[in-house]
Structures are given as C-alpha cells and as structure tokens.
C-alpha cells in the first residue's frame, strides 16, 4: 500500500505524444475532452440519483416526497453551501429501499459514464444513509455490486466500490458499519470519509481507519474542500490516506503543496461541485490551473452530478471553457493522472494510457507547422 510520504515522480510525456499535443488545433480540444478515456474516482453514487428516477422509485416504493414534481425538486437545487446540498441529498436517498433500487441508480450512472468514455469508476457509497433508515447493508451492496458487474460485462467499465463513513456521525457508528460490511468484504476495495467537513476533522476517525488499513483496504478521505488545509495534513498523517478527495484549499499552505507534489498524492477535484457549493464563486476563479502548475497530481471528477449540473465530460468542458490557461497538455495530464491515481492494476493503467494516446493521434494533424501555444484553448 503506497503511503503519503513516499516520493514519486510522474512518468514523462513521450516526445511523440508531446508533439501531438502541440499540434492539436484549438477547435479539436473539446473533442479530445469528450473522447479521451478517463477514470472517475470521486463519484457518490447517491449523488447520481436524477430527479426523474427519484420520482420513479418513490412511486414504485410508495414514498411520499415533499416536492410536487420533478421540476419542483430540480428547482430546489439552489445550494448556498455543502450542508444545504446535503439536506436535499439525504431526502432524495429516502426512495432507495430495495436491492433493485440501488441497481437501477448505479446502472443509470454507468450508462452515462460509458457515454463520457469513463473506463474506470471507483464509486463511493454511503451505507449509513440507508442502514439508518432500516435498509439492510446487504440490500445496498448487492444492488450496487450487481451494477458494477454488469457495467464491466456490457459497457467495458472497470468498476469497484468504496464504502464511505459519514463524518457527522460517531466513530463508533463507523465501526458498526464496518462490522456490517465485513461479510461483504470482497465487494468493495476501500473506505472513504465524506459528508459535512467543517467541524469534523479527519482525526475523529483515526481508530477506524487504522482498522481498515489492517484489513488491507484502500483508504481515502474528503479534506480541504470547505475545511482548512490542516484537515488535509491530518488526513495524511493520522488516517494515512492514499488519495485526498477535493483538496483545493491546499494552496493556502506552501509546505503542504510541496509535500503533496513530492509524494504525487492525488487530489480528486470536482469543479462543477466546487462552484455549485460556493467554494469558488465562478468557474473562472477555480484554482485547477494553479494546482497543475504546482506539479500536483490533480484529477477531475463529477462528485454528485445529478445535483451539480454535469457528469464527467461536462466538468471537463465547462472547466476548460472558463479557464483559458488550460489546453491540450493539461487535458492529457488530467486524464493520465486519473489512471495513475486509481487503484487499478498497472497493466490496466498502461492499456488506458495507450488508448488515450491513440485518441490524441486521431485528433492531431499528422503534418502541421510548429507548435502554437494559442491553438489549444477551449472557447466558451
């Protein structure tokens, strides 16, 4: 298991790939963003539950919703911060009661992911959101696991599950959830930490994360979204995580940035989410270019796409349109970083990187004048 303190270096971009990136015409960058293979490493499956499916499941399960229509529910997606989102998020999850419901939710996501050329999905799920309502852990994980199996067989997506503990609940509750999960250990690859960040520092879960590491589980945690950079540091030092989910506030601590860069600690950045939850007022204010310029292993993901306005490709398109500093090289780097940051085997990572290179070759002219640094920008 890789630790946060191990120095690592990114593999250099091969010269022929760098040449293709330099030649890519400006008008072909959106095509690259859409067509390039990607790994999605920060997706909460409950956050992919679209209003239409919420109403379908409510009817199927006889659940009364506090909204009269799909349109009324979607209109409520005007969030002022993380907590205002979570209030609606948990209400939407109330319609999930049967194994088929969890399968249907996950399968709907995987179909969208396939359309966005996602080749690897490491999917977060929040069992406590459901077990608190009396839904058995088995019901949750069997439905999600079945969808992962089908996604691999029918869509070619390498899909695995990561169980997340809700940080606003107690560590004892997390331990109880872990015990419920252990009979299904082969169905998930790791654990994470999500929900309300401010006021719930990572060290609150030191003991349960230590137990998860003993069990050989991969460990990740949300930190540095609304919470301070110190939360990132304690996630590294106390929880010994292998990825930081979000992490955008790391730039407030120069020593932390150096540490993250030296260790190639992945940051799973979610641009549309950051804007929707007011971490940044506008996409044009997002610090993704600065994260990449600092040499960090930043990646792009969709977080809770049903609530935040877009799945993975939309995150790429909107981000690159708003930030003219980002071009073909940054797009390629973000995609390759996502493979590096995944928990997939090295052979799969090499295959996906070769597929990424092949997509780039189809878009870059075989003969063109020398590189023009203004040619690889997305226009809004």
C-alpha positions, 0 to 999 in steps of 0.5 A, a space after each residue: 500500500 503506497 503511503 503519503 510520504 513516499 516520493 514519486 515522480 510522474 512518468 514523462 510525456 513521450 516526445 511523440 505524444 508531446 508533439 501531438 499535443 502541440 499540434 492539436 488545433 484549438 477547435 479539436 480540444 473539446 473533442 479530445 475532452 469528450 473522447 479521451 478515456 478517463 477514470 472517475 474516482 470521486 463519484 457518490 453514487 447517491 449523488 447520481 440519483 436524477 430527479 426523474 428516477 427519484 420520482 420513479 422509485 418513490 412511486 414504485 416504493 410508495 414514498 411520499 416526497 415533499 416536492 410536487 414534481 420533478 421540476 419542483 425538486 430540480 428547482 430546489 437545487 439552489 445550494 448556498 453551501 455543502 450542508 444545504 446540498 446535503 439536506 436535499 441529498 439525504 431526502 432524495 436517498 429516502 426512495 432507495 429501499 430495495 436491492 433493485 433500487 440501488 441497481 437501477 441508480 448505479 446502472 443509470 450512472 454507468 450508462 452515462 459514464 460509458 457515454 463520457 468514455 469513463 473506463 474506470 469508476 471507483 464509486 463511493 457509497 454511503 451505507 449509513 444513509 440507508 442502514 439508518 433508515 432500516 435498509 439492510 447493508 446487504 440490500 445496498 451492496 448487492 444492488 450496487 455490486 450487481 451494477 458494477 458487474 454488469 457495467 464491466 460485462 456490457 459497457 467495458 467499465 472497470 468498476 469497484 466500490 468504496 464504502 464511505 463513513 459519514 463524518 457527522 456521525 460517531 466513530 463508533 457508528 463507523 465501526 458498526 458499519 464496518 462490522 456490517 460490511 465485513 461479510 461483504 468484504 470482497 465487494 468493495 476495495 476501500 473506505 472513504 470519509 465524506 459528508 459535512 467537513 467543517 467541524 469534523 476533522 479527519 482525526 475523529 476517525 483515526 481508530 477506524 481507519 487504522 482498522 481498515 488499513 489492517 484489513 488491507 483496504 484502500 483508504 481515502 478521505 474528503 479534506 480541504 474542500 470547505 475545511 482548512 488545509 490542516 484537515 488535509 495534513 491530518 488526513 495524511 498523517 493520522 488516517 494515512 490516506 492514499 488519495 485526498 478527495 477535493 483538496 483545493 484549499 491546499 494552496 493556502 499552505 506552501 509546505 503542504 503543496 510541496 509535500 503533496 507534489 513530492 509524494 504525487 498524492 492525488 487530489 480528486 477535484 470536482 469543479 462543477 461541485 466546487 462552484 455549485 457549493 460556493 467554494 469558488 464563486 465562478 468557474 473562472 476563479 477555480 484554482 485547477 490551473 494553479 494546482 497543475 502548475 504546482 506539479 500536483 497530481 490533480 484529477 477531475 471528477 463529477 462528485 454528485 452530478 445529478 445535483 451539480 449540473 454535469 457528469 464527467 465530460 461536462 466538468 471537463 468542458 465547462 472547466 476548460 471553457 472558463 479557464 483559458 490557461 488550460 489546453 491540450 497538455 493539461 487535458 492529457 495530464 488530467 486524464 493520465 493522472 486519473 489512471 495513475 491515481 486509481 487503484 487499478 492494476 498497472 497493466 490496466 493503467 498502461 492499456 488506458 494510457 495507450 488508448 488515450 494516446 491513440 485518441 490524441 493521434 486521431 485528433 492531431 494533424 499528422 503534418 502541421 507547422 510548429 507548435 502554437 501555444 494559442 491553438 489549444 484553448 477551449 472557447 466558451 
